[in-house]
């Protein structure tokens, strides 16, 4: 969903002039950060950055902002969560020196500030305030509309830090915010890695790729280590087909039994029964006997024995 989009008639794409902004990516100079967004950040784009408390949202953003500041971009970090002294203390640990910070939450003040900034982080969206008398839904819509429009007008990258609900699996607020922005980024703890392992997930990106990136949280900041390969689990149907092929490939003398299937495939007795039943029902195996002592033979082997 794009707020306040200008309507147009149908036009051949060959006749549409793409603004130069689309080709002017802002670079941090840190390849791993730039790759997150698709070879740099598009000026005027907006995004959300979400993660559980303690995951490293502030750390990652301050590092990225410092890299942009070193590359001569004007960057601002507006916080309604931590005071300027707390932020300065964190910056000292991370060796961040060039990021401008402010304790400011007023929507209109922040919209005006973007005129002089290349990047603005708002920490957090939930802390935003306004002097206008609005209900919750109106307040949310006003904040998104005012700030996203200002970002595009002034070609300032806008980053909303977002919170999860208490359940931990849903963003606070309506779906308006993640739909209205151009990119959604999330940082999570990698449950399969070491204690300090993190995963940065780009799950929506209008101007670049999506994907998952591995990282490590160290005492001096977040260290990104490149794109993470996501191994998809096999479907139940695919896994069963593979197991049936494994059973048919077993050459267990003197006979194939349920116990052999359990030990070879590392499955439960019930699973072994169902797999063997599938093979007998489709006439690929022939069953002799009953219960746990039953043996199974290949159909071809059975025919050859009978011929002899």
N, C-alpha and C positions, 0 to 999 in steps of 0.2 A: 504494500500500500504506500503510495506516494502522496503526501499532503500538498495541496495547492499546485497541482501540476497543470500546466497550460494546455488546453485542448488544441488539437490541430486537425486539419483535413488529411485524407490519405495522400501520401507523397512517396514517390519512388525513392528508395534509399540512396540511389545514385545521385539524387538531387539534394540530399541533405548534407549540409556542411557540419561536420563534427567539430565542436569547439576545441581549441588548442589545449584546454585544460586536461582533456583526456590523454594527452601525450606528455604532460609535464608531471611526472611522478616525483613526489618528495622522497628523498633517500636518506636513511639514517646513517648509511655507511657501514652498517652491520648487516652482512648478507642474509643472515638467518632471520632478522627482523623484517627486512625488506621483502623476503620471499613469502612471509606470512600474508602479505597484502597483494602479492602479484607484482613483484619488481618495484616496490615502492608504494606510497600512499597517494591516492588521487586528491588534489586540492579541492576543498569544498565538500568532501564526502563526510558521512556521519556513521558512527558505529557504536555498538554496545560492547562492554567488556565485563564479563560475569565470572564469579567464582565464589566458593565458600570462604568464610572468614579464615585468614591465615594461610591461604593458598599462595599468595604473592602477587595480588593484583597491583597494589601500590608500588611494590618493588619493580615489577616489570614495566609499568608505565613510566616511572621516574627514570629508569635506565633508557627507555626508548626516547623520552623527551630530551634527556641529556645529549644523546647521540644526534638528535635533530638540531638542538641548540648549537652544538659544536659545528654543525654544517650551516650555521648562520640563519637558522629559522627562529622566529620569535615564538616561544612556547610559554603557555600558562597553565598552571595547575590550580583549579579552584576547588577548595575542600569545605564541605559542611560536616565532615566526619572527624577530622583531626585539626588541631590548631597549627598555626604556622611554625611554632617551636617544635612540635612533634615531627612535622614534615622535614624541617631543617635537620633535626637529629637523625632521621632516617637517611636523608641525603648525604650527610657526613659519612655514615657507614658505607654507603654505596659509591662514595667519591663523586657525587653529583653536585655540580657547582653553578651551572648556568641556567637552571630552570627557575622561572619566576612563580612564586606561590602566593595565594590569597585565600583568606577566609571570606568567601562571598557565595551566596546562594540565590540572590534575587535574579529571576529570569531575565528581566529587562536590562539590568546592569550587565549581565554576562553576554547578552546578545550584542550590546554596544561594544563590549570589550573585544569581540571578535574582529572588529574593524582593524585593530592594530596587532592581531595575532595570526600566526600561520597554523597553530595547533592549540586547541583548548580541551583540557580534560576537566570534566565535571564529576566530582566525587562527593556525593553520588546523586543519581537522578532522584532518588527518594528524599533527598535533603533540600531539593529546590523549593523556593518560596516566591510569593508574589503579593503585592499590595492589593491586587484585584480580588474582589469577593467572588470566589468560584467554588463549586462543589468539587469533589474528588475527581470525577470524570472530566469536568471542564478544565480543572487545573492541569491534569495530565496532558490533555489535548493542546492546551495553550502552551505548555512548556515545550512539547515536541514541535509544534508548528512554528513557534517563535524562534527557537534555537536552530532547528534544521534549516529553516529558510535563511536565517542570518549566516549560517555556515556557507550555504551556497552563494549568497550574495557577496560575501567577503572572501570567498575561496579559502576559508579556514576549516581545517579538519576538526571535527567535533567528536569527542569520545565521552560517552556516558558510562560511568561505572554503575553496575546494577547489582542488586541484592537478590538472593533466593528467599523464598518463603521458609517457614520453620520446617516444613517437610523436606526441604533440601532438593526438591526436584522440579521446582517451578519458579519462574521469575516473579518478583513482586510487581504488581500492577497488571494492566491489561495487555493483550497481545498487540496493542497499537504501537508500542515502542519498538520491539524487534522488527515489526513489519515496515515501519516508517524509515528506518535507517538503511544504509547501504551494506553494512557488514556486521556480522555478529561473531564475537570472539569470546571464548571461554577458557579458563584455566582450571584444571582439576589435578588432584593427587593421583598419581599412577599406582593403582592398587597392586599391579603386577611387578612393580619395580622396587627400588630401594626407598627408604623413608623420605628422601629429598627429591625423588623423581616426580616430575610434573608433565602434564600433557596440555599443549595449547591447541585448541580445536577451533578452526574457522568453519562454521557450519552454514554460513550464508555470505556471499560475496558478489555483489553486482558487477564489480570491475576486475575480478581476478579469480584464482582457483580457491577451492575449499580443501580441507584436509586436516590431518593431525600431525603435530610436531612435538618431538621429544625435547625435554629440558630438565635441568637440574637446579634446584635452589641451593645456593652456596651462601656462606656468611657475607660474601661481598656482592651478592646479587644472583640473578637468574642467568644461567648459561644454556643457550639453545644449541641443540645438536643435530638439527635437520629434520626432514620429513620422516614421520613415523609410518612404517608399513602396517596397515590394518589387515590382519588375517581374518577373513570371514569364516565362520563356522560352516561346516557342510550341512546341507539340509538333511532331514530325517530320511527322506527317500534316497538321497545320494549315499548316505552313510550305510543304509541297509543294503543297497546294491553292492557296495564295496565288501560288506561282511559276507554276503552270500557268495561272492566270487572267492573270498578267502577260504570259505569252507570247502568249496568245490576244488580248491587247489591243494587241500590237505592230503598228503599221502601217508596216512598213519597206519602202520602195520600193527596188528593184523586187520583191525576194523576201525571205522570211524564211529565214535560214540559221543553222547552229549557231554560227557566229562572232558573229552578231547577238545570240543568246541569251546567249552567254558575256559579252559586253560590257555588255549591258543589265542582266542579273541579277547580274553579278559572281560567276559560278559557274565551276567547273572544266569542262574539255571532257567529262569522264566524266559529270558531273552534267547538263550540257546535253544529252548524248546520251540519258540516261535520261528526262529530262523530255520531250524531243521524241518518244521512242519511246512514252511513255505516251499522248501526244496522238494519235499515229498509230494506236496499237492500239485506242484508243477512238473512232476515226474522226472526231476533231475537226480533224485536219490530214491533208493528203495529201502524201506524200513523192514527190519526183521526183529521180531520179539516185541516186548512191551516194557514200559517203565524205564527205570534208570539203566537196566541191562540191555536195552535195545541197541542194535547196531545198524549202521547205514552203509549202503554200498552205492557206487555210481551206477547209473542205469546201463551204461555201456559195458562196464565190468560184469554186471549181472547177466547180460545177454551173451557175452563171450563165455562165461562159465557154463551157461545152459547149453551152448553149442557144443562144448567139449563133452 
